[in-house]
Amino acid sequence: MIGFIGGGNMAEALIKGIVKSAEFGVRSKEVLVSEPIEDRRKYLGQAYGIRTTVSNREVASSCNIIILAVKPQDMDKVLDEIADLITDEKTMVSIAAGITFSYLQKKLNTKKLIRVMPNTPAVIQEGMSVISLCECFSGRDMSTVREIFMSVGKVITLPEKYMNAVTALSGSGPAFIAFFIEAMVEGGVNMGLQRDDALTLAVQTSLGASKLLDGGMSPLKLRETVTSPGGTTAEGLRVFENRGLKGIVVDAIEAATKRAEELGKTVDSKQ
């Protein structure tokens, strides 16, 4: 039985991936989610045919894989509520930013701990998830968790020391990309385009470029392919270089990484 504590957007994305993936082999009735909001429980049950409950303890006692899909600030309360039900037979998976293994180890009586940082595109099965393991797992345990996140996109495995950088790059990344697209749209509007047309152009251009990169073309190669000496692309790139765009982006990733580190230290300091 796979359990979710918290029935928000990311939990829903994972539930959708699980129940709609023919390869996964999990029936909807083998998924249990606890959610305090009644309307949300009804929606999840009707939309995906899963079992729902208001009780976090029911999930903790009934499920062997438990995904902690709550906000970092709510994690302490939730873990205190279920801690006595967690045995070393249960695999605990946290998808909350800044919740470290050291924190989870102090709260739970199991060494079978996994951290995962998914991102928002998981809601359309185009997510990027990074998995980090605390201890050695059996092939079956790890395989099931990996399949859950593969059902909503791509998965890679990295040591925990990289999770703050992952949070900054892929966790926050969709917002950074959206910000850049907003700027492209504003530029198009300033040059006379209708806003809807500018948005269509910017989004489809980003999608097409991403598919080329996903197909194996390097960012440098794509940039060189589009850029002709003395042409329009070269002129635009010159402005980026003169304004220090690359440095700004690098600084933004660094700032987001440091903030993730600070959040993790805040959580750990409570123990």
Secondary structure, 3 states (H helix, E strand, C coil): CEEEECCCHHHHHHHHHHHHCCCCCCCHHHEEEECCCHHHHHHHHHHHCCEEECCHHHHHHHCCEEEECCCHHHHHHHHHHHHHHCCCCCEEEECCCCCCHHHHHHHCCCCCEEEEECCHHHHHCCEEEEEEECCCCCHHHHHHHHHHHHCCEEEEECCHHHHHHHHHHHHCHHHHHHHHHHHHHHHHHHCCCCHHHHHHHHHHHHHHHHHHHHCCCCHHHHHHHHCCCCCHHHHHHHHHHHHCHHHHHHHHHHHHHHHHHHHHHHHHHCC
